[in-house]
Amino acid sequence: METPRVLSPVEDATDETQMLIDSVYEDFMERCSKNYSMYKALQYKTEGTSFYFVKVQVEPDNYAHLKVFKPSGGSGPNKLSDFQLDKGLNDEIRYF
C-alpha cells in the first residue's frame, strides 16, 4: 500500500511564490494551450523543500493549480511538473 503524500498547511502566496510561478509561465501557457488574462499566485503548499503546489488565478473566476519543482540550493532551473485547470477559488490544494 502506497503511503499518502503529505503537504504543508496552506499559506498565502508571497512575492517569492509569484517569482516561482513566473519562472514557469511560458511552459504553463504552452502546455495548457490557452492564453489566460491573469497569472497571480494566491496560495501554496509544499511537499518537502522542492515541490510547490500553487493556486494561481488565471481569470476573474478561474484558477489553476501548478506543481512546480524548485531544485534545492538553486542547482538548476525551476520546472513545471504538472498542473490542473478549471479550479475554483474554494478548491483545496491537494497532491497530484
mmCIF file of the C-alpha atoms, coordinates in Angstrom:
data_MODEL
# 
_entry.id   MODEL 
# 
loop_
_atom_site.group_PDB 
_atom_site.id 
_atom_site.type_symbol 
_atom_site.label_atom_id 
_atom_site.label_alt_id 
_atom_site.label_comp_id 
_atom_site.label_asym_id 
_atom_site.label_entity_id 
_atom_site.label_seq_id 
_atom_site.pdbx_PDB_ins_code 
_atom_site.Cartn_x 
_atom_site.Cartn_y 
_atom_site.Cartn_z 
_atom_site.occupancy 
_atom_site.B_iso_or_equiv 
_atom_site.pdbx_formal_charge 
_atom_site.auth_seq_id 
_atom_site.auth_comp_id 
_atom_site.auth_asym_id 
_atom_site.auth_atom_id 
_atom_site.pdbx_PDB_model_num 
ATOM 1  C CA . MET A 1 1  ? 0.000   0.000  0.000   1.00 0.00 ? 1  MET A CA 1 
ATOM 2  C CA . GLU A 1 2  ? 1.364   3.401  -1.022  1.00 0.00 ? 2  GLU A CA 1 
ATOM 3  C CA . THR A 1 3  ? 1.979   5.976  1.700   1.00 0.00 ? 3  THR A CA 1 
ATOM 4  C CA . PRO A 1 4  ? -0.180  9.087  1.159   1.00 0.00 ? 4  PRO A CA 1 
ATOM 5  C CA . ARG A 1 5  ? 1.712   12.266 0.283   1.00 0.00 ? 5  ARG A CA 1 
ATOM 6  C CA . VAL A 1 6  ? 1.729   14.919 2.983   1.00 0.00 ? 6  VAL A CA 1 
ATOM 7  C CA . LEU A 1 7  ? 1.624   18.589 2.063   1.00 0.00 ? 7  LEU A CA 1 
ATOM 8  C CA . SER A 1 8  ? 2.307   21.516 4.363   1.00 0.00 ? 8  SER A CA 1 
ATOM 9  C CA . PRO A 1 9  ? -0.548  23.654 5.663   1.00 0.00 ? 9  PRO A CA 1 
ATOM 10 C CA . VAL A 1 10 ? -1.784  26.220 3.137   1.00 0.00 ? 10 VAL A CA 1 
ATOM 11 C CA . GLU A 1 11 ? -0.061  29.613 3.165   1.00 0.00 ? 11 GLU A CA 1 
ATOM 12 C CA . ASP A 1 12 ? -0.769  32.870 1.387   1.00 0.00 ? 12 ASP A CA 1 
ATOM 13 C CA . ALA A 1 13 ? 1.443   33.438 -1.631  1.00 0.00 ? 13 ALA A CA 1 
ATOM 14 C CA . THR A 1 14 ? 4.399   35.780 -1.284  1.00 0.00 ? 14 THR A CA 1 
ATOM 15 C CA . ASP A 1 15 ? 6.498   37.705 -3.798  1.00 0.00 ? 15 ASP A CA 1 
ATOM 16 C CA . GLU A 1 16 ? 8.798   34.669 -3.839  1.00 0.00 ? 16 GLU A CA 1 
ATOM 17 C CA . THR A 1 17 ? 5.853   32.413 -4.751  1.00 0.00 ? 17 THR A CA 1 
ATOM 18 C CA . GLN A 1 18 ? 4.940   34.744 -7.628  1.00 0.00 ? 18 GLN A CA 1 
ATOM 19 C CA . MET A 1 19 ? 8.555   34.714 -8.847  1.00 0.00 ? 19 MET A CA 1 
ATOM 20 C CA . LEU A 1 20 ? 8.488   30.902 -8.716  1.00 0.00 ? 20 LEU A CA 1 
ATOM 21 C CA . ILE A 1 21 ? 5.411   30.623 -10.942 1.00 0.00 ? 21 ILE A CA 1 
ATOM 22 C CA . ASP A 1 22 ? 6.678   33.430 -13.197 1.00 0.00 ? 22 ASP A CA 1 
ATOM 23 C CA . SER A 1 23 ? 9.709   31.253 -13.904 1.00 0.00 ? 23 SER A CA 1 
ATOM 24 C CA . VAL A 1 24 ? 7.453   28.553 -15.444 1.00 0.00 ? 24 VAL A CA 1 
ATOM 25 C CA . TYR A 1 25 ? 4.937   30.927 -17.115 1.00 0.00 ? 25 TYR A CA 1 
ATOM 26 C CA . GLU A 1 26 ? 5.890   30.204 -20.729 1.00 0.00 ? 26 GLU A CA 1 
ATOM 27 C CA . ASP A 1 27 ? 5.886   26.430 -20.186 1.00 0.00 ? 27 ASP A CA 1 
ATOM 28 C CA . PHE A 1 28 ? 2.476   26.599 -18.478 1.00 0.00 ? 28 PHE A CA 1 
ATOM 29 C CA . MET A 1 29 ? 0.880   28.690 -21.248 1.00 0.00 ? 29 MET A CA 1 
ATOM 30 C CA . GLU A 1 30 ? 2.319   26.433 -23.929 1.00 0.00 ? 30 GLU A CA 1 
ATOM 31 C CA . ARG A 1 31 ? 1.275   23.194 -22.247 1.00 0.00 ? 31 ARG A CA 1 
ATOM 32 C CA . CYS A 1 32 ? -2.255  24.293 -21.375 1.00 0.00 ? 32 CYS A CA 1 
ATOM 33 C CA . SER A 1 33 ? -2.810  25.750 -24.890 1.00 0.00 ? 33 SER A CA 1 
ATOM 34 C CA . LYS A 1 34 ? -4.617  28.784 -23.515 1.00 0.00 ? 34 LYS A CA 1 
ATOM 35 C CA . ASN A 1 35 ? -3.905  32.479 -23.227 1.00 0.00 ? 35 ASN A CA 1 
ATOM 36 C CA . TYR A 1 36 ? -5.180  33.454 -19.795 1.00 0.00 ? 36 TYR A CA 1 
ATOM 37 C CA . SER A 1 37 ? -5.783  37.093 -18.893 1.00 0.00 ? 37 SER A CA 1 
ATOM 38 C CA . MET A 1 38 ? -4.286  36.766 -15.396 1.00 0.00 ? 38 MET A CA 1 
ATOM 39 C CA . TYR A 1 39 ? -1.472  34.848 -13.691 1.00 0.00 ? 39 TYR A CA 1 
ATOM 40 C CA . LYS A 1 40 ? -1.403  35.579 -9.965  1.00 0.00 ? 40 LYS A CA 1 
ATOM 41 C CA . ALA A 1 41 ? -0.260  33.264 -7.171  1.00 0.00 ? 41 ALA A CA 1 
ATOM 42 C CA . LEU A 1 42 ? -2.772  33.219 -4.307  1.00 0.00 ? 42 LEU A CA 1 
ATOM 43 C CA . GLN A 1 43 ? -1.882  30.321 -2.013  1.00 0.00 ? 43 GLN A CA 1 
ATOM 44 C CA . TYR A 1 44 ? 0.567   27.457 -1.857  1.00 0.00 ? 44 TYR A CA 1 
ATOM 45 C CA . LYS A 1 45 ? 1.520   24.258 -0.090  1.00 0.00 ? 45 LYS A CA 1 
ATOM 46 C CA . THR A 1 46 ? 4.817   22.427 -0.193  1.00 0.00 ? 46 THR A CA 1 
ATOM 47 C CA . GLU A 1 47 ? 5.949   18.820 -0.216  1.00 0.00 ? 47 GLU A CA 1 
ATOM 48 C CA . GLY A 1 48 ? 9.351   18.712 1.395   1.00 0.00 ? 48 GLY A CA 1 
ATOM 49 C CA . THR A 1 49 ? 11.605  21.511 0.220   1.00 0.00 ? 49 THR A CA 1 
ATOM 50 C CA . SER A 1 50 ? 11.452  21.009 -3.534  1.00 0.00 ? 50 SER A CA 1 
ATOM 51 C CA . PHE A 1 51 ? 7.813   20.770 -4.656  1.00 0.00 ? 51 PHE A CA 1 
ATOM 52 C CA . TYR A 1 52 ? 5.414   23.704 -4.553  1.00 0.00 ? 52 TYR A CA 1 
ATOM 53 C CA . PHE A 1 53 ? 1.687   23.332 -5.201  1.00 0.00 ? 53 PHE A CA 1 
ATOM 54 C CA . VAL A 1 54 ? 0.385   26.805 -6.064  1.00 0.00 ? 54 VAL A CA 1 
ATOM 55 C CA . LYS A 1 55 ? -3.172  28.093 -6.583  1.00 0.00 ? 55 LYS A CA 1 
ATOM 56 C CA . VAL A 1 56 ? -2.995  30.599 -9.440  1.00 0.00 ? 56 VAL A CA 1 
ATOM 57 C CA . GLN A 1 57 ? -5.753  32.955 -10.553 1.00 0.00 ? 57 GLN A CA 1 
ATOM 58 C CA . VAL A 1 58 ? -5.851  32.800 -14.363 1.00 0.00 ? 58 VAL A CA 1 
ATOM 59 C CA . GLU A 1 59 ? -9.180  34.572 -14.992 1.00 0.00 ? 59 GLU A CA 1 
ATOM 60 C CA . PRO A 1 60 ? -11.549 36.527 -12.723 1.00 0.00 ? 60 PRO A CA 1 
ATOM 61 C CA . ASP A 1 61 ? -13.406 33.319 -11.726 1.00 0.00 ? 61 ASP A CA 1 
ATOM 62 C CA . ASN A 1 62 ? -10.999 30.604 -12.859 1.00 0.00 ? 62 ASN A CA 1 
ATOM 63 C CA . TYR A 1 63 ? -7.973  29.121 -11.129 1.00 0.00 ? 63 TYR A CA 1 
ATOM 64 C CA . ALA A 1 64 ? -5.253  26.592 -11.871 1.00 0.00 ? 64 ALA A CA 1 
ATOM 65 C CA . HIS A 1 65 ? -3.144  24.505 -9.525  1.00 0.00 ? 65 HIS A CA 1 
ATOM 66 C CA . LEU A 1 66 ? 0.516   24.288 -10.537 1.00 0.00 ? 66 LEU A CA 1 
ATOM 67 C CA . LYS A 1 67 ? 3.037   21.754 -9.263  1.00 0.00 ? 67 LYS A CA 1 
ATOM 68 C CA . VAL A 1 68 ? 6.490   23.316 -9.546  1.00 0.00 ? 68 VAL A CA 1 
ATOM 69 C CA . PHE A 1 69 ? 9.798   21.628 -8.812  1.00 0.00 ? 69 PHE A CA 1 
ATOM 70 C CA . LYS A 1 70 ? 12.353  24.001 -7.273  1.00 0.00 ? 70 LYS A CA 1 
ATOM 71 C CA . PRO A 1 71 ? 15.800  22.379 -7.057  1.00 0.00 ? 71 PRO A CA 1 
ATOM 72 C CA . SER A 1 72 ? 17.406  22.750 -3.652  1.00 0.00 ? 72 SER A CA 1 
ATOM 73 C CA . GLY A 1 73 ? 20.171  25.309 -3.463  1.00 0.00 ? 73 GLY A CA 1 
ATOM 74 C CA . GLY A 1 74 ? 19.263  26.714 -6.876  1.00 0.00 ? 74 GLY A CA 1 
ATOM 75 C CA . SER A 1 75 ? 21.106  23.851 -8.567  1.00 0.00 ? 75 SER A CA 1 
ATOM 76 C CA . GLY A 1 76 ? 19.071  24.210 -11.753 1.00 0.00 ? 76 GLY A CA 1 
ATOM 77 C CA . PRO A 1 77 ? 16.031  25.854 -13.272 1.00 0.00 ? 77 PRO A CA 1 
ATOM 78 C CA . ASN A 1 78 ? 12.552  25.537 -11.770 1.00 0.00 ? 78 ASN A CA 1 
ATOM 79 C CA . LYS A 1 79 ? 10.353  23.067 -13.626 1.00 0.00 ? 79 LYS A CA 1 
ATOM 80 C CA . LEU A 1 80 ? 6.593   22.869 -14.123 1.00 0.00 ? 80 LEU A CA 1 
ATOM 81 C CA . SER A 1 81 ? 5.929   19.252 -13.151 1.00 0.00 ? 81 SER A CA 1 
ATOM 82 C CA . ASP A 1 82 ? 2.153   19.213 -13.629 1.00 0.00 ? 82 ASP A CA 1 
ATOM 83 C CA . PHE A 1 83 ? -0.961  21.374 -13.428 1.00 0.00 ? 83 PHE A CA 1 
ATOM 84 C CA . GLN A 1 84 ? -4.729  21.188 -13.032 1.00 0.00 ? 84 GLN A CA 1 
ATOM 85 C CA . LEU A 1 85 ? -7.107  23.562 -14.817 1.00 0.00 ? 85 LEU A CA 1 
ATOM 86 C CA . ASP A 1 86 ? -10.640 24.816 -14.165 1.00 0.00 ? 86 ASP A CA 1 
ATOM 87 C CA . LYS A 1 87 ? -10.330 25.013 -10.396 1.00 0.00 ? 87 LYS A CA 1 
ATOM 88 C CA . GLY A 1 88 ? -12.495 27.206 -8.166  1.00 0.00 ? 88 GLY A CA 1 
ATOM 89 C CA . LEU A 1 89 ? -11.445 29.690 -5.515  1.00 0.00 ? 89 LEU A CA 1 
ATOM 90 C CA . ASN A 1 90 ? -12.529 27.317 -2.749  1.00 0.00 ? 90 ASN A CA 1 
ATOM 91 C CA . ASP A 1 91 ? -10.947 24.174 -4.230  1.00 0.00 ? 91 ASP A CA 1 
ATOM 92 C CA . GLU A 1 92 ? -8.384  22.823 -1.799  1.00 0.00 ? 92 GLU A CA 1 
ATOM 93 C CA . ILE A 1 93 ? -4.818  22.406 -2.994  1.00 0.00 ? 93 ILE A CA 1 
ATOM 94 C CA . ARG A 1 94 ? -4.171  18.645 -2.952  1.00 0.00 ? 94 ARG A CA 1 
ATOM 95 C CA . TYR A 1 95 ? -1.311  16.430 -4.038  1.00 0.00 ? 95 TYR A CA 1 
ATOM 96 C CA . PHE A 1 96 ? -1.413  15.500 -7.720  1.00 0.00 ? 96 PHE A CA 1 
# 
